[in-house]
Amino acid sequence: MARQKKPALILSFAKTTDAMAVEKFCMTNNLPGRLIPVPREITAGCGLSWRAAPQDEELLTAELSKAGLAWSGLYHLEL
């Protein structure tokens, strides 16, 4: 039986260090999401991305921006 695809918010990164900094910041501040390999639908940077629920987009982007953390792309996919 095929797994049900769900909407996902994906942040991609140009550098692995950016991805690791976002992971550390999100874990420390109890922000939603997790680090995953970049989905094959995206051709982006370092090979790592942050996956969260689409409804968390505003919270995540606001908090990451305030902290001065960088991401290179923002995508809405069915994963």
PyMOL Python script that loads the backbone (N, CA, C, O; Angstrom):
from pymol import cmd

cmd.read_pdbstr("""\
ATOM      1  N   MET A   1       0.838  -1.190   0.000  1.00  0.00           N
ATOM      2  CA  MET A   1       0.000   0.000   0.000  1.00  0.00           C
ATOM      3  C   MET A   1       0.880   1.250   0.000  1.00  0.00           C
ATOM      4  O   MET A   1       1.814   1.359   0.795  1.00  0.00           O
ATOM      5  N   ALA A   2       0.584   2.170  -0.877  1.00  0.00           N
ATOM      6  CA  ALA A   2       1.380   3.394  -0.996  1.00  0.00           C
ATOM      7  C   ALA A   2       1.140   4.310   0.202  1.00  0.00           C
ATOM      8  O   ALA A   2       0.032   4.413   0.729  1.00  0.00           O
ATOM      9  N   ARG A   3       2.203   4.958   0.600  1.00  0.00           N
ATOM     10  CA  ARG A   3       2.120   5.897   1.707  1.00  0.00           C
ATOM     11  C   ARG A   3       1.369   7.140   1.250  1.00  0.00           C
ATOM     12  O   ARG A   3       1.569   7.619   0.134  1.00  0.00           O
ATOM     13  N   GLN A   4       0.511   7.654   2.111  1.00  0.00           N
ATOM     14  CA  GLN A   4      -0.259   8.863   1.802  1.00  0.00           C
ATOM     15  C   GLN A   4       0.670  10.080   1.812  1.00  0.00           C
ATOM     16  O   GLN A   4       1.377  10.317   2.792  1.00  0.00           O
ATOM     17  N   LYS A   5       0.667  10.845   0.724  1.00  0.00           N
ATOM     18  CA  LYS A   5       1.492  12.059   0.678  1.00  0.00           C
ATOM     19  C   LYS A   5       0.786  13.172   1.428  1.00  0.00           C
ATOM     20  O   LYS A   5      -0.440  13.282   1.402  1.00  0.00           O
ATOM     21  N   LYS A   6       1.586  14.001   2.102  1.00  0.00           N
ATOM     22  CA  LYS A   6       1.046  15.122   2.875  1.00  0.00           C
ATOM     23  C   LYS A   6       1.734  16.407   2.435  1.00  0.00           C
ATOM     24  O   LYS A   6       2.890  16.379   2.013  1.00  0.00           O
ATOM     25  N   PRO A   7       1.026  17.541   2.530  1.00  0.00           N
ATOM     26  CA  PRO A   7       1.665  18.819   2.219  1.00  0.00           C
ATOM     27  C   PRO A   7       2.831  19.075   3.180  1.00  0.00           C
ATOM     28  O   PRO A   7       2.745  18.772   4.370  1.00  0.00           O
ATOM     29  N   ALA A   8       3.901  19.625   2.656  1.00  0.00           N
ATOM     30  CA  ALA A   8       5.075  19.922   3.480  1.00  0.00           C
ATOM     31  C   ALA A   8       5.683  21.252   3.057  1.00  0.00           C
ATOM     32  O   ALA A   8       5.678  21.620   1.883  1.00  0.00           O
ATOM     33  N   LEU A   9       6.202  21.951   4.042  1.00  0.00           N
ATOM     34  CA  LEU A   9       6.994  23.152   3.821  1.00  0.00           C
ATOM     35  C   LEU A   9       8.451  22.704   3.845  1.00  0.00           C
ATOM     36  O   LEU A   9       8.876  22.033   4.785  1.00  0.00           O
ATOM     37  N   ILE A  10       9.218  23.067   2.820  1.00  0.00           N
ATOM     38  CA  ILE A  10      10.628  22.696   2.736  1.00  0.00           C
ATOM     39  C   ILE A  10      11.477  23.956   2.616  1.00  0.00           C
ATOM     40  O   ILE A  10      11.246  24.795   1.745  1.00  0.00           O
ATOM     41  N   LEU A  11      12.461  24.079   3.501  1.00  0.00           N
ATOM     42  CA  LEU A  11      13.465  25.143   3.393  1.00  0.00           C
ATOM     43  C   LEU A  11      14.755  24.482   2.932  1.00  0.00           C
ATOM     44  O   LEU A  11      15.216  23.522   3.549  1.00  0.00           O
ATOM     45  N   SER A  12      15.336  24.983   1.864  1.00  0.00           N
ATOM     46  CA  SER A  12      16.610  24.438   1.387  1.00  0.00           C
ATOM     47  C   SER A  12      17.736  25.401   1.771  1.00  0.00           C
ATOM     48  O   SER A  12      17.501  26.563   2.105  1.00  0.00           O
ATOM     49  N   PHE A  13      18.951  24.886   1.714  1.00  0.00           N
ATOM     50  CA  PHE A  13      20.114  25.658   2.163  1.00  0.00           C
ATOM     51  C   PHE A  13      21.237  25.583   1.150  1.00  0.00           C
ATOM     52  O   PHE A  13      21.417  24.566   0.480  1.00  0.00           O
ATOM     53  N   ALA A  14      21.995  26.671   1.041  1.00  0.00           N
ATOM     54  CA  ALA A  14      23.145  26.715   0.145  1.00  0.00           C
ATOM     55  C   ALA A  14      24.326  25.964   0.744  1.00  0.00           C
ATOM     56  O   ALA A  14      25.119  25.364   0.019  1.00  0.00           O
ATOM     57  N   LYS A  15      24.443  25.999   2.072  1.00  0.00           N
ATOM     58  CA  LYS A  15      25.586  25.389   2.747  1.00  0.00           C
ATOM     59  C   LYS A  15      25.124  24.480   3.879  1.00  0.00           C
ATOM     60  O   LYS A  15      24.117  24.745   4.535  1.00  0.00           O
ATOM     61  N   THR A  16      25.867  23.414   4.093  1.00  0.00           N
ATOM     62  CA  THR A  16      25.567  22.489   5.189  1.00  0.00           C
ATOM     63  C   THR A  16      25.594  23.207   6.528  1.00  0.00           C
ATOM     64  O   THR A  16      24.787  22.905   7.407  1.00  0.00           O
ATOM     65  N   THR A  17      26.504  24.148   6.695  1.00  0.00           N
ATOM     66  CA  THR A  17      26.585  24.872   7.965  1.00  0.00           C
ATOM     67  C   THR A  17      25.300  25.658   8.244  1.00  0.00           C
ATOM     68  O   THR A  17      24.895  25.788   9.399  1.00  0.00           O
ATOM     69  N   ASP A  18      24.654  26.185   7.193  1.00  0.00           N
ATOM     70  CA  ASP A  18      23.371  26.879   7.377  1.00  0.00           C
ATOM     71  C   ASP A  18      22.302  25.901   7.867  1.00  0.00           C
ATOM     72  O   ASP A  18      21.534  26.216   8.776  1.00  0.00           O
ATOM     73  N   ALA A  19      22.259  24.708   7.256  1.00  0.00           N
ATOM     74  CA  ALA A  19      21.280  23.689   7.651  1.00  0.00           C
ATOM     75  C   ALA A  19      21.492  23.273   9.104  1.00  0.00           C
ATOM     76  O   ALA A  19      20.530  23.137   9.860  1.00  0.00           O
ATOM     77  N   MET A  20      22.742  23.074   9.491  1.00  0.00           N
ATOM     78  CA  MET A  20      23.043  22.649  10.862  1.00  0.00           C
ATOM     79  C   MET A  20      22.705  23.749  11.865  1.00  0.00           C
ATOM     80  O   MET A  20      22.231  23.460  12.964  1.00  0.00           O
ATOM     81  N   ALA A  21      22.943  24.994  11.501  1.00  0.00           N
ATOM     82  CA  ALA A  21      22.611  26.120  12.388  1.00  0.00           C
ATOM     83  C   ALA A  21      21.101  26.214  12.587  1.00  0.00           C
ATOM     84  O   ALA A  21      20.637  26.464  13.700  1.00  0.00           O
ATOM     85  N   VAL A  22      20.333  26.014  11.518  1.00  0.00           N
ATOM     86  CA  VAL A  22      18.870  26.053  11.627  1.00  0.00           C
ATOM     87  C   VAL A  22      18.388  24.900  12.508  1.00  0.00           C
ATOM     88  O   VAL A  22      17.511  25.088  13.351  1.00  0.00           O
ATOM     89  N   GLU A  23      18.955  23.713  12.317  1.00  0.00           N
ATOM     90  CA  GLU A  23      18.551  22.575  13.142  1.00  0.00           C
ATOM     91  C   GLU A  23      18.810  22.861  14.621  1.00  0.00           C
ATOM     92  O   GLU A  23      17.937  22.636  15.458  1.00  0.00           O
ATOM     93  N   LYS A  24      19.988  23.349  14.939  1.00  0.00           N
ATOM     94  CA  LYS A  24      20.335  23.650  16.329  1.00  0.00           C
ATOM     95  C   LYS A  24      19.396  24.706  16.907  1.00  0.00           C
ATOM     96  O   LYS A  24      18.902  24.553  18.024  1.00  0.00           O
ATOM     97  N   PHE A  25      19.147  25.780  16.149  1.00  0.00           N
ATOM     98  CA  PHE A  25      18.271  26.855  16.601  1.00  0.00           C
ATOM     99  C   PHE A  25      16.848  26.344  16.840  1.00  0.00           C
ATOM    100  O   PHE A  25      16.239  26.655  17.863  1.00  0.00           O
ATOM    101  N   CYS A  26      16.324  25.565  15.901  1.00  0.00           N
ATOM    102  CA  CYS A  26      14.953  25.062  16.017  1.00  0.00           C
ATOM    103  C   CYS A  26      14.813  24.105  17.194  1.00  0.00           C
ATOM    104  O   CYS A  26      13.818  24.155  17.917  1.00  0.00           O
ATOM    105  N   MET A  27      15.799  23.236  17.393  1.00  0.00           N
ATOM    106  CA  MET A  27      15.747  22.303  18.518  1.00  0.00           C
ATOM    107  C   MET A  27      15.805  23.064  19.850  1.00  0.00           C
ATOM    108  O   MET A  27      15.047  22.769  20.774  1.00  0.00           O
ATOM    109  N   THR A  28      16.697  24.030  19.937  1.00  0.00           N
ATOM    110  CA  THR A  28      16.862  24.807  21.163  1.00  0.00           C
ATOM    111  C   THR A  28      15.607  25.607  21.497  1.00  0.00           C
ATOM    112  O   THR A  28      15.262  25.776  22.666  1.00  0.00           O
ATOM    113  N   ASN A  29      14.931  26.097  20.465  1.00  0.00           N
ATOM    114  CA  ASN A  29      13.762  26.969  20.667  1.00  0.00           C
ATOM    115  C   ASN A  29      12.418  26.252  20.458  1.00  0.00           C
ATOM    116  O   ASN A  29      11.376  26.896  20.341  1.00  0.00           O
ATOM    117  N   ASN A  30      12.457  24.926  20.411  1.00  0.00           N
ATOM    118  CA  ASN A  30      11.230  24.119  20.253  1.00  0.00           C
ATOM    119  C   ASN A  30      10.387  24.539  19.057  1.00  0.00           C
ATOM    120  O   ASN A  30       9.160  24.603  19.136  1.00  0.00           O
ATOM    121  N   LEU A  31      11.063  24.823  17.949  1.00  0.00           N
ATOM    122  CA  LEU A  31      10.343  25.160  16.723  1.00  0.00           C
ATOM    123  C   LEU A  31      10.077  23.874  15.937  1.00  0.00           C
ATOM    124  O   LEU A  31      10.861  22.929  16.010  1.00  0.00           O
ATOM    125  N   PRO A  32       8.981  23.838  15.191  1.00  0.00           N
ATOM    126  CA  PRO A  32       8.586  22.611  14.508  1.00  0.00           C
ATOM    127  C   PRO A  32       9.460  22.272  13.306  1.00  0.00           C
ATOM    128  O   PRO A  32      10.033  23.150  12.660  1.00  0.00           O
ATOM    129  N   GLY A  33       9.545  20.976  13.026  1.00  0.00           N
ATOM    130  CA  GLY A  33      10.228  20.508  11.836  1.00  0.00           C
ATOM    131  C   GLY A  33      11.390  19.597  12.159  1.00  0.00           C
ATOM    132  O   GLY A  33      11.693  19.307  13.317  1.00  0.00           O
ATOM    133  N   ARG A  34      12.045  19.147  11.060  1.00  0.00           N
ATOM    134  CA  ARG A  34      13.215  18.285  11.210  1.00  0.00           C
ATOM    135  C   ARG A  34      14.066  18.374   9.957  1.00  0.00           C
ATOM    136  O   ARG A  34      13.588  18.732   8.881  1.00  0.00           O
ATOM    137  N   LEU A  35      15.335  18.040  10.119  1.00  0.00           N
ATOM    138  CA  LEU A  35      16.280  18.039   9.011  1.00  0.00           C
ATOM    139  C   LEU A  35      16.092  16.756   8.206  1.00  0.00           C
ATOM    140  O   LEU A  35      16.034  15.665   8.773  1.00  0.00           O
ATOM    141  N   ILE A  36      15.997  16.893   6.876  1.00  0.00           N
ATOM    142  CA  ILE A  36      15.828  15.743   5.982  1.00  0.00           C
ATOM    143  C   ILE A  36      16.725  15.931   4.754  1.00  0.00           C
ATOM    144  O   ILE A  36      17.181  17.042   4.485  1.00  0.00           O
ATOM    145  N   PRO A  37      16.975  14.855   4.014  1.00  0.00           N
ATOM    146  CA  PRO A  37      17.658  15.027   2.717  1.00  0.00           C
ATOM    147  C   PRO A  37      16.759  15.855   1.779  1.00  0.00           C
ATOM    148  O   PRO A  37      15.533  15.782   1.863  1.00  0.00           O
ATOM    149  N   VAL A  38      17.369  16.623   0.907  1.00  0.00           N
ATOM    150  CA  VAL A  38      16.585  17.438  -0.035  1.00  0.00           C
ATOM    151  C   VAL A  38      15.726  16.498  -0.896  1.00  0.00           C
ATOM    152  O   VAL A  38      16.250  15.558  -1.494  1.00  0.00           O
ATOM    153  N   PRO A  39      14.423  16.747  -0.961  1.00  0.00           N
ATOM    154  CA  PRO A  39      13.566  15.917  -1.824  1.00  0.00           C
ATOM    155  C   PRO A  39      14.020  16.009  -3.279  1.00  0.00           C
ATOM    156  O   PRO A  39      14.534  17.046  -3.700  1.00  0.00           O
ATOM    157  N   ARG A  40      13.838  14.950  -4.042  1.00  0.00           N
ATOM    158  CA  ARG A  40      14.324  14.939  -5.427  1.00  0.00           C
ATOM    159  C   ARG A  40      13.590  15.932  -6.315  1.00  0.00           C
ATOM    160  O   ARG A  40      14.064  16.243  -7.408  1.00  0.00           O
ATOM    161  N   GLU A  41      12.441  16.438  -5.870  1.00  0.00           N
ATOM    162  CA  GLU A  41      11.722  17.455  -6.649  1.00  0.00           C
ATOM    163  C   GLU A  41      12.471  18.788  -6.674  1.00  0.00           C
ATOM    164  O   GLU A  41      12.182  19.654  -7.499  1.00  0.00           O
ATOM    165  N   ILE A  42      13.426  18.943  -5.773  1.00  0.00           N
ATOM    166  CA  ILE A  42      14.177  20.199  -5.649  1.00  0.00           C
ATOM    167  C   ILE A  42      15.637  19.936  -6.013  1.00  0.00           C
ATOM    168  O   ILE A  42      16.219  18.947  -5.569  1.00  0.00           O
ATOM    169  N   THR A  43      16.218  20.802  -6.803  1.00  0.00           N
ATOM    170  CA  THR A  43      17.669  20.745  -7.013  1.00  0.00           C
ATOM    171  C   THR A  43      18.237  21.943  -6.272  1.00  0.00           C
ATOM    172  O   THR A  43      18.190  23.074  -6.753  1.00  0.00           O
ATOM    173  N   ALA A  44      18.775  21.670  -5.091  1.00  0.00           N
ATOM    174  CA  ALA A  44      19.236  22.769  -4.249  1.00  0.00           C
ATOM    175  C   ALA A  44      20.490  22.386  -3.492  1.00  0.00           C
ATOM    176  O   ALA A  44      20.655  21.256  -3.033  1.00  0.00           O
ATOM    177  N   GLY A  45      21.342  23.345  -3.384  1.00  0.00           N
ATOM    178  CA  GLY A  45      22.525  23.431  -2.567  1.00  0.00           C
ATOM    179  C   GLY A  45      23.140  22.205  -1.930  1.00  0.00           C
ATOM    180  O   GLY A  45      23.679  21.337  -2.617  1.00  0.00           O
ATOM    181  N   CYS A  46      23.056  22.141  -0.620  1.00  0.00           N
ATOM    182  CA  CYS A  46      23.930  21.268   0.171  1.00  0.00           C
ATOM    183  C   CYS A  46      23.427  19.846   0.360  1.00  0.00           C
ATOM    184  O   CYS A  46      24.167  19.009   0.875  1.00  0.00           O
ATOM    185  N   GLY A  47      22.207  19.545  -0.034  1.00  0.00           N
ATOM    186  CA  GLY A  47      21.698  18.196   0.143  1.00  0.00           C
ATOM    187  C   GLY A  47      20.840  18.010   1.379  1.00  0.00           C
ATOM    188  O   GLY A  47      20.241  16.951   1.568  1.00  0.00           O
ATOM    189  N   LEU A  48      20.776  19.046   2.234  1.00  0.00           N
ATOM    190  CA  LEU A  48      19.935  18.988   3.427  1.00  0.00           C
ATOM    191  C   LEU A  48      18.833  20.039   3.340  1.00  0.00           C
ATOM    192  O   LEU A  48      19.013  21.097   2.739  1.00  0.00           O
ATOM    193  N   SER A  49      17.703  19.732   3.944  1.00  0.00           N
ATOM    194  CA  SER A  49      16.594  20.690   3.974  1.00  0.00           C
ATOM    195  C   SER A  49      15.842  20.540   5.283  1.00  0.00           C
ATOM    196  O   SER A  49      15.990  19.540   5.984  1.00  0.00           O
ATOM    197  N   TRP A  50      15.034  21.540   5.608  1.00  0.00           N
ATOM    198  CA  TRP A  50      14.208  21.522   6.816  1.00  0.00           C
ATOM    199  C   TRP A  50      12.773  21.309   6.392  1.00  0.00           C
ATOM    200  O   TRP A  50      12.240  22.048   5.563  1.00  0.00           O
ATOM    201  N   ARG A  51      12.146  20.286   6.971  1.00  0.00           N
ATOM    202  CA  ARG A  51      10.752  19.973   6.649  1.00  0.00           C
ATOM    203  C   ARG A  51       9.871  20.315   7.843  1.00  0.00           C
ATOM    204  O   ARG A  51      10.166  19.954   8.982  1.00  0.00           O
ATOM    205  N   ALA A  52       8.783  21.020   7.552  1.00  0.00           N
ATOM    206  CA  ALA A  52       7.798  21.350   8.584  1.00  0.00           C
ATOM    207  C   ALA A  52       6.419  21.358   7.932  1.00  0.00           C
ATOM    208  O   ALA A  52       6.294  21.219   6.715  1.00  0.00           O
ATOM    209  N   ALA A  53       5.403  21.518   8.742  1.00  0.00           N
ATOM    210  CA  ALA A  53       4.036  21.609   8.224  1.00  0.00           C
ATOM    211  C   ALA A  53       3.845  22.976   7.570  1.00  0.00           C
ATOM    212  O   ALA A  53       4.402  23.968   8.041  1.00  0.00           O
ATOM    213  N   PRO A  54       3.055  23.041   6.479  1.00  0.00           N
ATOM    214  CA  PRO A  54       2.850  24.319   5.790  1.00  0.00           C
ATOM    215  C   PRO A  54       2.341  25.431   6.705  1.00  0.00           C
ATOM    216  O   PRO A  54       2.694  26.595   6.513  1.00  0.00           O
ATOM    217  N   GLN A  55       1.518  25.091   7.692  1.00  0.00           N
ATOM    218  CA  GLN A  55       0.982  26.124   8.588  1.00  0.00           C
ATOM    219  C   GLN A  55       2.043  26.719   9.509  1.00  0.00           C
ATOM    220  O   GLN A  55       1.780  27.715  10.183  1.00  0.00           O
ATOM    221  N   ASP A  56       3.244  26.126   9.551  1.00  0.00           N
ATOM    222  CA  ASP A  56       4.330  26.655  10.388  1.00  0.00           C
ATOM    223  C   ASP A  56       5.220  27.653   9.640  1.00  0.00           C
ATOM    224  O   ASP A  56       6.180  28.170  10.211  1.00  0.00           O
ATOM    225  N   GLU A  57       4.910  27.928   8.369  1.00  0.00           N
ATOM    226  CA  GLU A  57       5.767  28.788   7.547  1.00  0.00           C
ATOM    227  C   GLU A  57       6.014  30.156   8.176  1.00  0.00           C
ATOM    228  O   GLU A  57       7.163  30.580   8.300  1.00  0.00           O
ATOM    229  N   GLU A  58       4.955  30.844   8.570  1.00  0.00           N
ATOM    230  CA  GLU A  58       5.103  32.202   9.105  1.00  0.00           C
ATOM    231  C   GLU A  58       5.945  32.209  10.377  1.00  0.00           C
ATOM    232  O   GLU A  58       6.839  33.042  10.526  1.00  0.00           O
ATOM    233  N   LEU A  59       5.666  31.289  11.290  1.00  0.00           N
ATOM    234  CA  LEU A  59       6.419  31.184  12.540  1.00  0.00           C
ATOM    235  C   LEU A  59       7.892  30.912  12.267  1.00  0.00           C
ATOM    236  O   LEU A  59       8.762  31.615  12.781  1.00  0.00           O
ATOM    237  N   LEU A  60       8.172  29.900  11.463  1.00  0.00           N
ATOM    238  CA  LEU A  60       9.561  29.526  11.185  1.00  0.00           C
ATOM    239  C   LEU A  60      10.339  30.640  10.500  1.00  0.00           C
ATOM    240  O   LEU A  60      11.431  30.995  10.943  1.00  0.00           O
ATOM    241  N   THR A  61       9.786  31.196   9.420  1.00  0.00           N
ATOM    242  CA  THR A  61      10.533  32.218   8.682  1.00  0.00           C
ATOM    243  C   THR A  61      10.752  33.466   9.537  1.00  0.00           C
ATOM    244  O   THR A  61      11.802  34.102   9.449  1.00  0.00           O
ATOM    245  N   ALA A  62       9.775  33.813  10.353  1.00  0.00           N
ATOM    246  CA  ALA A  62       9.938  34.986  11.232  1.00  0.00           C
ATOM    247  C   ALA A  62      11.036  34.744  12.267  1.00  0.00           C
ATOM    248  O   ALA A  62      11.900  35.598  12.468  1.00  0.00           O
ATOM    249  N   GLU A  63      11.003  33.593  12.917  1.00  0.00           N
ATOM    250  CA  GLU A  63      12.005  33.295  13.955  1.00  0.00           C
ATOM    251  C   GLU A  63      13.405  33.138  13.371  1.00  0.00           C
ATOM    252  O   GLU A  63      14.376  33.623  13.951  1.00  0.00           O
ATOM    253  N   LEU A  64      13.514  32.467  12.234  1.00  0.00           N
ATOM    254  CA  LEU A  64      14.832  32.297  11.608  1.00  0.00           C
ATOM    255  C   LEU A  64      15.383  33.633  11.135  1.00  0.00           C
ATOM    256  O   LEU A  64      16.578  33.893  11.271  1.00  0.00           O
ATOM    257  N   SER A  65      14.528  34.481  10.582  1.00  0.00           N
ATOM    258  CA  SER A  65      14.965  35.812  10.135  1.00  0.00           C
ATOM    259  C   SER A  65      15.446  36.649  11.314  1.00  0.00           C
ATOM    260  O   SER A  65      16.487  37.302  11.236  1.00  0.00           O
ATOM    261  N   LYS A  66      14.681  36.628  12.409  1.00  0.00           N
ATOM    262  CA  LYS A  66      15.078  37.381  13.611  1.00  0.00           C
ATOM    263  C   LYS A  66      16.436  36.928  14.125  1.00  0.00           C
ATOM    264  O   LYS A  66      17.228  37.732  14.617  1.00  0.00           O
ATOM    265  N   ALA A  67      16.695  35.621  14.004  1.00  0.00           N
ATOM    266  CA  ALA A  67      17.964  35.062  14.486  1.00  0.00           C
ATOM    267  C   ALA A  67      19.098  35.248  13.479  1.00  0.00           C
ATOM    268  O   ALA A  67      20.245  34.915  13.776  1.00  0.00           O
ATOM    269  N   GLY A  68      18.790  35.780  12.286  1.00  0.00           N
ATOM    270  CA  GLY A  68      19.814  36.001  11.275  1.00  0.00           C
ATOM    271  C   GLY A  68      20.261  34.725  10.572  1.00  0.00           C
ATOM    272  O   GLY A  68      21.369  34.664  10.039  1.00  0.00           O
ATOM    273  N   LEU A  69      19.404  33.704  10.569  1.00  0.00           N
ATOM    274  CA  LEU A  69      19.744  32.433   9.921  1.00  0.00           C
ATOM    275  C   LEU A  69      19.255  32.421   8.477  1.00  0.00           C
ATOM    276  O   LEU A  69      18.179  32.933   8.166  1.00  0.00           O
ATOM    277  N   ALA A  70      20.062  31.831   7.607  1.00  0.00           N
ATOM    278  CA  ALA A  70      19.788  31.897   6.167  1.00  0.00           C
ATOM    279  C   ALA A  70      19.266  30.577   5.614  1.00  0.00           C
ATOM    280  O   ALA A  70      19.658  29.497   6.056  1.00  0.00           O
ATOM    281  N   TRP A  71      18.378  30.691   4.645  1.00  0.00           N
ATOM    282  CA  TRP A  71      17.959  29.554   3.824  1.00  0.00           C
ATOM    283  C   TRP A  71      17.930  30.051   2.389  1.00  0.00           C
ATOM    284  O   TRP A  71      17.792  31.250   2.146  1.00  0.00           O
ATOM    285  N   SER A  72      18.058  29.137   1.439  1.00  0.00           N
ATOM    286  CA  SER A  72      18.156  29.589   0.047  1.00  0.00           C
ATOM    287  C   SER A  72      16.851  29.438  -0.724  1.00  0.00           C
ATOM    288  O   SER A  72      16.645  30.134  -1.718  1.00  0.00           O
ATOM    289  N   GLY A  73      15.972  28.549  -0.290  1.00  0.00           N
ATOM    290  CA  GLY A  73      14.710  28.354  -1.001  1.00  0.00           C
ATOM    291  C   GLY A  73      13.610  27.912  -0.067  1.00  0.00           C
ATOM    292  O   GLY A  73      13.866  27.295   0.967  1.00  0.00           O
ATOM    293  N   LEU A  74      12.379  28.230  -0.438  1.00  0.00           N
ATOM    294  CA  LEU A  74      11.204  27.829   0.331  1.00  0.00           C
ATOM    295  C   LEU A  74      10.225  27.194  -0.646  1.00  0.00           C
ATOM    296  O   LEU A  74       9.874  27.794  -1.662  1.00  0.00           O
ATOM    297  N   TYR A  75       9.787  25.980  -0.336  1.00  0.00           N
ATOM    298  CA  TYR A  75       8.940  25.221  -1.255  1.00  0.00           C
ATOM    299  C   TYR A  75       7.753  24.617  -0.526  1.00  0.00           C
ATOM    300  O   TYR A  75       7.830  24.304   0.662  1.00  0.00           O
ATOM    301  N   HIS A  76       6.658  24.458  -1.249  1.00  0.00           N
ATOM    302  CA  HIS A  76       5.492  23.726  -0.755  1.00  0.00           C
ATOM    303  C   HIS A  76       5.355  22.497  -1.648  1.00  0.00           C
ATOM    304  O   HIS A  76       5.100  22.614  -2.847  1.00  0.00           O
ATOM    305  N   LEU A  77       5.528  21.312  -1.048  1.00  0.00           N
ATOM    306  CA  LEU A  77       5.486  20.056  -1.801  1.00  0.00           C
ATOM    307  C   LEU A  77       4.540  19.066  -1.148  1.00  0.00           C
ATOM    308  O   LEU A  77       4.142  19.235   0.004  1.00  0.00           O
ATOM    309  N   GLU A  78       4.185  18.036  -1.893  1.00  0.00           N
ATOM    310  CA  GLU A  78       3.461  16.898  -1.355  1.00  0.00           C
ATOM    311  C   GLU A  78       4.486  15.776  -1.164  1.00  0.00           C
ATOM    312  O   GLU A  78       5.009  15.237  -2.140  1.00  0.00           O
ATOM    313  N   LEU A  79       4.768  15.429   0.082  1.00  0.00           N
ATOM    314  CA  LEU A  79       5.780  14.385   0.373  1.00  0.00           C
ATOM    315  C   LEU A  79       5.170  13.274   1.186  1.00  0.00           C
ATOM    316  O   LEU A  79       5.856  12.311   1.529  1.00  0.00           O
TER     317      LEU A  79
END
""", "prot")
cmd.dss("prot")
cmd.show_as("cartoon", "prot")
cmd.util.cbc("prot")
cmd.orient("prot")
